[in-house]
Amino acid sequence: MRSIEELLEKPYWVLDILPEQVKEDSPGQFFAVERYFLEPSRLAAVKERHIKAILKLNCYRSLSLDEEGEMNPPPEEIAEAIRTRHVCLLMEDALIVSDPDELYLTVYDPDEPLLDLLRTLAAGEGLYLWKP
């Protein structure tokens, strides 16, 4: 398994509430909408979607919390980590980074089968997977 530092240098994808990156010159009101979703109860609802996608992913792929974490910790432990702290979910040669105050997850160096699975799981949770 590669280190977190090594994986953070690899190409990444974003699992997000939006279907693509908002362009800088967008006529919409991205920052106002982002503030709306960052309100605690709404952010908690988004985090629950992240948790459900990750737990479903864990049915297909082994993962650990952080580099020294045990492989396939209990679902409750994964969920609590995603809700409360910065977490690095390591699986084989990919990495998913979650922060408790962000509306997205970052997926580093996913292979095609993982991308296909993540697209399906994201769609089931009303989320999107896109490459910046």
Phi, psi and omega per residue, in radians:
M1 nan 2.339 3.129
R2 -1.352 2.773 -3.117
S3 -1.323 2.802 3.081
I4 -1.035 -0.777 -3.124
E5 -1.024 -0.737 3.128
E6 -1.149 -0.752 -3.119
L7 -1.183 -0.571 3.132
L8 -1.143 -0.271 3.100
E9 -1.568 -0.093 -3.064
K10 -1.543 2.898 3.067
P11 -1.026 2.642 -3.101
Y12 -2.395 2.824 3.079
W13 -2.175 2.849 3.141
V14 -2.131 2.262 3.016
L15 -1.768 2.034 -2.841
D16 -2.484 2.946 3.032
I17 -1.400 -0.285 3.135
L18 -1.856 2.589 -3.053
P19 -1.367 -0.185 3.104
E20 -2.851 2.917 3.110
Q21 -1.154 2.386 3.119
V22 -1.388 2.221 -3.139
K23 -1.205 2.594 -3.094
E24 -1.015 -0.610 -3.102
D25 -1.679 0.367 3.138
S26 -1.059 2.370 3.126
P27 -1.342 -0.121 -3.136
G28 -1.319 -2.974 -3.095
Q29 -2.101 1.103 -3.082
F30 -0.899 -0.880 -3.037
F31 -1.136 -0.623 3.092
A32 -1.189 -0.709 3.118
V33 -1.189 -0.711 3.100
E34 -1.058 -0.797 3.095
R35 -1.017 -0.695 3.117
Y36 -1.020 -0.850 -3.106
F37 -1.294 -0.357 3.108
L38 -1.435 -0.098 3.034
E39 -1.015 2.391 -2.944
P40 -0.843 -0.812 -3.099
S41 -1.214 -0.606 3.113
R42 -1.266 -0.711 3.086
L43 -1.081 -0.711 3.108
A44 -1.050 -0.666 3.120
A45 -1.167 -0.683 3.086
V46 -1.142 -0.762 3.130
K47 -1.050 -0.626 3.098
E48 -1.127 -0.617 3.059
R49 -1.146 -0.728 3.076
H50 -1.029 -0.824 -3.110
I51 -1.047 -0.800 -3.126
K52 -1.090 -0.715 3.116
A53 -1.118 -0.759 -3.127
I54 -1.178 -0.754 3.132
L55 -1.118 -0.676 3.069
K56 -1.147 -0.700 3.073
L57 -1.026 -0.672 -3.128
N58 -1.156 -0.239 3.009
C59 -1.241 -0.439 -3.065
Y60 -1.874 -0.511 -3.073
R61 -2.263 2.440 3.015
S62 -1.267 2.558 3.073
L63 -2.594 2.765 3.058
S64 -2.255 2.709 3.046
L65 -1.570 1.975 3.121
D66 1.173 3.063 -3.008
E67 -1.227 -0.662 -3.089
E68 -1.674 0.070 -3.088
G69 -1.240 2.751 3.101
E70 -1.205 2.655 3.109
M71 -1.335 2.335 3.112
N72 0.958 1.056 3.074
P73 -1.136 2.908 -3.137
P74 -1.006 2.541 3.139
P75 -0.921 -0.658 -3.135
E76 -1.093 -0.633 3.129
E77 -1.209 -0.724 3.087
I78 -1.082 -0.846 -3.119
A79 -1.040 -0.802 -3.125
E80 -1.105 -0.698 3.120
A81 -1.098 -0.785 -3.129
I82 -1.123 -0.644 3.135
R83 -1.225 -0.562 -2.861
T84 -2.047 -0.264 -3.038
R85 -2.655 2.920 2.991
H86 -1.154 2.258 -3.107
V87 -2.397 2.473 3.047
C88 -1.946 1.991 3.130
L89 -1.689 1.924 -3.110
L90 -1.704 2.354 3.045
M91 -2.513 2.221 -3.083
E92 0.652 -1.918 -3.119
D93 -2.005 0.627 3.084
A94 -2.345 2.876 -3.090
L95 -2.470 2.371 3.009
I96 -2.081 2.216 -3.128
V97 -1.921 2.316 3.134
S98 -2.262 2.401 3.005
D99 -2.097 2.446 -3.053
P100 -1.150 -0.320 -3.099
D101 -1.929 0.413 3.118
E102 -2.069 2.634 -3.126
L103 -1.583 0.111 -3.069
Y104 -2.446 2.874 2.959
L105 -2.033 2.606 3.077
T106 -1.941 2.269 -3.079
V107 -1.990 1.991 -3.082
Y108 -1.730 2.294 3.021
D109 0.948 0.821 3.100
P110 -1.317 2.499 3.013
D111 -1.446 2.988 -3.078
E112 -1.056 -0.775 3.097
P113 -1.041 -0.670 3.102
L114 -1.156 -0.747 3.097
L115 -1.036 -0.778 3.127
D116 -1.055 -0.782 3.136
L117 -1.138 -0.771 3.131
L118 -1.101 -0.669 3.093
R119 -1.047 -0.778 -3.135
T120 -1.145 -0.813 -3.137
L121 -1.141 -0.708 3.115
A122 -1.068 -0.828 -3.130
A123 -1.031 -0.668 3.123
G124 -1.142 -0.369 3.137
E125 -1.860 0.176 -3.136
G126 1.254 0.495 3.123
L127 -2.023 2.993 -3.114
Y128 -2.303 2.639 3.067
L129 -2.080 2.139 -3.112
W130 -2.511 2.754 3.141
K131 -1.832 2.206 3.116
P132 -1.119 nan nan
